[in-house]
Amino acid sequence: MPLTDEPVRGQQILEPKAEMLRLWSVTTLVKLGLGTSDPLVNWAVNTTAEFAYDKRKAWSELERDDALDLIKRARYRKSGAAMARGTNLHKAAESLALGIVPPEVDKVTRPYVEQYRRFLDEHAPTFLMAEAPVYEPDLGFAGTLDSIMELGGKVVIGDTKTTEHGPDSGRSRPPFPETALQLVAYRRAKEVGVLSEQRYA
């Protein structure tokens, strides 16, 4: 309710509060600092090229501009599916961390949840927090980390990522630089909050 000089029925006169502190998102800062990473550029190029080759019947009879538009949008369709997969896995991972039965997931996400369960069974971490918002007001950033857990006698920050390649694909790799920076920022945050209601996009 907006503040006015004159009270209206049911309205209180409130003293103006200090200006709200605005914090940068950790992921935004990482993107600004590193720019678009080579792996992401390569992924976009490969996805577009694969669609152009594999689906040439879908665009070969279209007008040039329509065909180009269809091909250019291929990466967004694939990234949208990847984002949905990641969101569904995060919902399930948070439920498992909190000891709640995870929601039903689609057949695309199910193998990722099963892999996450295997991680929990093998390493038996003790979760201290899940989906925890963290803040560093002095440096001006904030973010939401996936988990804080006790693992192997240490307190660590957990971050859950999904990939199209399964654990037996032979395509394992170290984390991307942006992931490492993201976790370093979360580790350096001074404050942690609690969300009254977690919302997923």
HUGIWO-V929947 format. One record per pair of residues at least 24 apart in sequence whose C-alpha atoms are under 6 Angstrom apart, sorted by sequence separation. I is the first residue (numbers start at 1). J is the second residue. D is the distance in Angstrom with one decimal. If there is no record, write none. Layout:
[[I;J;D] [I;J;D]]
//
This chain:
[[85;109;5.7] [126;150;5.0] [125;150;5.6] [48;74;5.9] [125;151;4.9] [48;75;6.0] [47;75;5.8] [97;127;6.0] [44;75;5.9] [94;130;5.8] [136;189;4.6] [135;189;5.3] [136;190;5.3] [135;191;5.0] [134;191;5.6] [134;192;4.3] [133;192;5.8] [133;193;5.3] [26;141;6.0] [25;141;5.7] [26;142;5.8] [23;140;4.8] [24;141;4.4] [25;142;5.2] [26;143;5.5] [23;141;4.7] [25;143;5.6] [23;142;5.9]]
//
